[in-house]
C-alpha cells in the first residue's frame, strides 16, 4: 500500500510538471521571472510589499490550471491576479515593467472567460491602470496604456485561439470515443445475432434431420431381417449421441454472456485524462438488449461530461449491479455539486433516456457535496 501511495504521488508530480511545462504556462512563468528581475534594478528594488505581491501572483497563476480546481475557485484566482497586477502598478508606477503582468492576465482571461466578459474586465482594468499612471505623474500615461493594451490584445487573441484549438481537439476526441464505444456495442450485438442464427440453423435443420434418421433407424431395428445386425443398433446409438451433442452446442450458443459494456464504457473514458473512471460491473449484471446497453452508455457519457465540465471532478465511479429482477446503475463523482440542484440539459437528457427505458432516476448530493445518480431499470 505504501508503494502504491508513493506511485500515485509520483504520477501527480509528473502531471503537475507536465502542466507547468505547457507552452503558455511556461511563457507565463518566464514573463513573471523577467518582471521580478527587472524590478530588482528599478528604484526601490524588491521591497517586502512588491515581493509579496509578486509571489502571490505566481502562486495564483500556478494554481489556476491544477487538477480539481472548480469554476468558482478559478474565477477567484483570476480576479486575484488582476488585483495583484494593479497593486504592483500602484507600488511601482515608474518602473514600466509591472504592467506586463496585465498582459499575462489578459491571456488567461481570454482562455477562461467568454470574449465579451474578458474584454469588459480588461477595459476596466486598463482604466484603473491609466488613473494610477496619471496619479503617479507619468508624462505619457494614456500613451503607455495604449501600448500595453496592444500587447494585451495580442496575448488575448493567442490565448483565445489556443483554447479554441484545445476545445476542438477535445470535441474530436469525444466524438472518436463515442464512435469506438458504439462500434464495440454494435460488434457485440452482431456477434450475438450471428450466434443466435447459427443456433437456430443447427436446431431447425441438423436437429430435424437427425431426429428423422433416428426414427428411421429405430424402425429398421424392428425388422426381423435387420433386427439382429449390430450395425443398425450402433447407427441408432450414434444418431442419438450426435443429436444430444447438437442440442448442447445450440444451448451453449444461446447462452450469451451479454454485451461487452465494460469495453464500451472504458472507450468513452479514454479521451478524458483529467477524469479517472472507477468501473465495477457485477458478474450477474448482464445486459443482452442492445437498446438498454445504448441507454446505459449514453447516461454514463453525459454524467462524465457534467463531472468534467461543471463539477471539476477528478474521479467518477460507475457501478452496475443486479438485485432480483432489476438492474441498478450508480454514478458518483468527487466534484462539488451546487447546493440547489437544477436539471440542465445534461440531467434532463439523462432523465428522458431513463424514462424511455421504463426506469427510475434519483439525483442527490453525497456526504462530501458530490453529485450522485442512481438509475433503476426493470430487467
Secondary structure, 3 states (H helix, E strand, C coil): CHHHHHHHHHHHHHHHHHHHCCHHHHHHHHHHHHHHHHHHCCCCCCCHHHHHHHHHHHHHHHHCCCCCCCHHHHHHHHHHHHHHHHHHHHHCCCCCCCCHHHHHHHHHHHHHCCHHHHHHHHHHHHHHHHHHHHHCCCCCHHHHHHHHHHHHHHHHHHHHHHHHHHHHHHHHHHHHHHHHHHHHHHHHHHHHHHHHHHHHHHHHHHHHHHHHHHHHHHHHHCCCCCCCCHHHHHHHHHHHHHHHHHHHHHHHHHCCCCCCHHHHHHHHHCCCCCCEEEEEECCCCCCCCHHHHHHHHHHHHHHHHHHHHCCCCCEEEEEEEEECCEEEEEEEECCCCCCCCCCCHHHHHHHHHHHHCCCEEEEEECCCCCEEEEEEEEC
